Amino acid sequence: MLLDYARALGCDTSDATPAFVVEQSAFDERERLLGGAGIRGDYVVLHPTRAIAAARSRWPTGALTQLGKSLAGNGDALIVTGGAADAAIAEHIAREAGGISLAGKTSLGGFGAIAQGARGVVAMDSGPMHLAAAVGAPTVGIYALQSDEPDRWAPLGPRTAVVRPTYPCPPNHRKETCPDFPCVANLDVPRVLAALGGLWARLPEPA
């Protein structure tokens, strides 16, 4: 539906998959941030928040911390990202999961460069999730609430997967009204890991 605006301007295309071009300044930012954090090898990115998280005092972190530990369990460094408003959440998860937080420290392009260099990105339904998909990173989007619409808002890119809602949210538990996000607290971590593993399994073998 949103592409109707582009069509009205004569900008229609047969392939509507978005692409984000990372500029050299963003790669320089990535090298500075990763070098400062002591990250030299492979890493995975966890983006554990969405815009509504900063407006809630009870964004659950237990399952997301478990997810972070599992992501880092095969020897990859764990980078936890977020906006400045999410810094406390990201730092808590990074600390408990044995990773490092770059929340509030990256530009948009810098995040894109970090995502592009990652072995995988796991993110709540959010703008950074779409950006990671657009730079071609293996990207798993988590749609936790029953009111989320993964069929409409799924990440578009060459290597993406979604984890659909399973928690039985009451009808009034939309993101704007939910008091404590039990769907996030009860996140099915094995399903998320399986989705990422499926993306990795489809990657071409190194030459």
N, C-alpha and C positions, 0 to 999 in steps of 0.2 A: 504494500500500500504506500509506503513512504517513497518508493521509487517512482510513483506517479508524478511527483514534483519534477524529477529528472526527465521523465518522458515528456512532460509539458514544455520543458526547455529545449527539447530536441537532443537530449543526452542519453538516449536509451542505449542499452548494450545487451548483447546476448549472454554475457557472463557478468552477473552482478556481484561476484565475490569481491569483497573489498581488499585492498592491498595498502599497506602503510610502508612508505619508503623511509628507512632509517638513514639519517645524514651522518657525516663523519664526526661532527661535534657530539652527537649522541653516543657514538662508539667511544669517543675519547672520555666522555662522562662515565660510561660503563667501566672502562679500564681503570679510571681513577677510583671509583667506588669499590669495585671488586678487589683492586690492589690494596686499598686501605683496609678492607675487611679480611685480607689474607687469603682470598679465594683464588686459586691458581688452576684448578682442574674442573671437572664436571660439576654442574649444580642443577638443582631443580628449584622452581619458584612456586610458592604458595601465596595466593592472594585471598586471605580468609574473611574479607569483609565486603559489604556492599554499602551503598550510600546511606541506607537507613541505620547501619550499625552505629555510627557516630552519634545518632540521636537517641540511642537506647543505652540505659545504664546496665543492662543485663544481656549483652550479646554473649551467648555461650561459647566457651573456648575449649572445653574438655575434649570433645570429639575432634575439633580442629587441631589441637595439640597432638592427639594420637595420630591423626593424619600426617602431620609434619614429621613426627618421629618415624613413621613408616616410609615416608618419601625419602628420608635421609638414611634409611636402614641399609641401603645397598652401597654405601660409600660416597654418594653424592653429597655435596654441600647443600644446605637448605637456606634459601633466601626467602624471607617473609616480606611482602610488600604491602603498601597501603598509602593512603593520603595522610597528611599531617594530623587530621582529626582522628585517624585510626591508629596513631602511633602507639598508644598505651596497649591496645589490643594486640597489635602486631608484635610489639616488644615482649609482651607476656608469652605469646605462643612461641616466638623464637627462642626465648630463654628456656622455656620448659622442654622444647623439642630439640634443643641443641643446635639451633641455627642462628642466623644473624638477621636483624631487621633493617630494612632500608626504607621503612615507611616515612613518608614526608621528605625524603632525601633525593628523590629522582624527579627529573622533568618528565614530561610526557614522552619525548623522544628517548630520553635515557631509559625509561621503563621499556620502551619498545626494543631498544638495543639489548637490554638484559634479557628480555623474553626471547629474542631471536637467538641468543647464544645459549639458552637453557636446553637441557635434555627434555624438559617437559614443564608445562605450566598448569597448575590446578587452581582454579579460581571460582569464587562465588559469582553468580550472575551479576555482571558489572561491566563498566566501561573498559577497565584493564583486561578483562577476559576477552572482549572483542578485539582489543588492540593486539593481544598476544596471538590470537588466531590470524589477524591480518598481516602479521610479520612472518607467518608460516610456522610458528612454534607448535609442537604437539600440545594441544590445549584441551583440557577437560573442564567443561562448565558445569557447576553444581547448581541445580535448580531445586531448592529445598522446600519451598512453600507450595501447597497445592494450588495457590492462586498464580504461581509463576506460569509462563507460557513458553516452554522450550520449543514448541513447534513454530512459534512466531519469532522468538528472540534468540534462537540458538546461535552460537558463534559460527561464523562463516569463514572458512579457510581450507587449505589443502589437507590439514591433519587435525580434525576436531572430533570430539565426542561429548555427549551430555549425560549427566546422571539425573534422572527424573525424580520427582517427589514421590516419597513412599509413606511419610508420616501422615496419619489421618487427622489433618487439621480440621477443627470445627469451622463451620461456614463463615464465621465472623473474623477468623484469624488471617486477615490480609496483612501485608507487610506494614501498612500504616497503623494498624490497630492491635497487632499481636503484642502481648505484654512481655513475653519471655522467649520466644522462638524455640519451642521444644523440637521443631523439625531440624534445627541446626544442632541442638544438643544430642539428638538421636541420629545424627548423620551416619549412614551406612558406609563406614570407611572401606571395608573390603570391596564394595561395588565401585567406589571411586578409584581405588588402586587397580581393579580389574579393567576399568575403562582406559586408564593410562597405559596399562600393560598391553591392551589391544592396539593402541596407537603405536607403541614401540615395536610391536610384532610386525606391523605393516611397513616399517621404515626399511629402505633399501640397505643391503649389506654394504659395509665399507669396501671401497675399491682396493 
